[in-house]
Amino acid sequence: MSQNPKAASLTSAATKTTIATLSNEILTNPASGLAPTESGPSKLGQLTALLDHPLLSSLSMKSLTLLYCDILPSYRLRQHSSNEKVKKEEHKTRVFENRLLTAFTAFVGKLRRDDSKCSTRCLLEVVKSKEGCNFYPQIIQTLVRRSVKHSDIVCKGLGGIVERDRRWQASSVIIGEVAKHCNRGWKDGVKRNSKTDESVRRLVKDMTRVNLRVTKEEVEAAKVLSRANKKKGKKMSEVRKEVEEEMMEGDAMESKSNIIRWQGETLDSLVRCYLQGMRVGVEENDEELVGV
């Protein structure tokens, strides 16, 4: 028996209201939002269950993405053991982190299995806002592979991340996955199909927007630091400390020596991508990459 259109409309409107209410309550109090309720699933669990709703899957997916972008910490979560003895306040934090990691794991798994445009945009939003979050490399891997099906969304999204990357960690991960994608697409000099070939070309072009930020002087300072690391003695320890302090990256407090290393790894992957393409002659007129 077919469902009454008016009744279906009312059900849809009520569910949208539920999504808005749950999202607001979780944002207001994340710890309470992740805790089990008297009726069973947590508020976040109730919202996650709507991912399987035939009409509201996209809306709930977008809502959950915004929630995770807001409540995920800037550091990687780890699953804490219940046997560890800690203070009461720290125990609450660990319980919250365990619940958050479990929920986020399920959410990322769902998005990686669903190759729709909506899930692709949501994955991009996560890696844009939470660099280095749990499953970051796996998400990037999924996005790079989806460049065959959703070329515009993925190439523009990942290219934008690389262009704005201040610390070079994200660029290193992204271009490393692009290099692997190139190897899969151009293995043994044979293109698998035209869509793969096109996605590889677009990804390589977009990756050339990397922002080189390490100067010659900073490279020399990194060499001094490297020599200091190899020698023992109080005097060299003092030199090492001075160099490290001079090489901190402003507000990000990131060591320039790390940035130099990430930059080197990134450029190495990018050059290999380009040369792999040149080897099979798919970049015949690509003047944009000449300066790489």
ABEGO torsion letter per residue (X at the ends): XBBBAAAAAAAAAAAAAAAAAAAAAAAABAAAAABBBAAEBBAAAAAAAAAABAAAAAAAAAAAAAAAAAABBABBBBBBBAABBBBAAAAAAAAAAAAAAAAAAAAAAAAAABABAAAAAAAAAAAAABBGBBGAAAAAAAAAAAAAABAAAAAAAAAAAAAABAAGAAAAAAAAAAAAAAAAAABGGBBABAAAAAAAAAAAAAAAABBBABBAAAAAAAAAAAAAAABBEAAAAAAAAAAAAAABBEAAGBBAAAAAAAAAAAAAAAAAAAAAAAAAGABAABAAAAAX
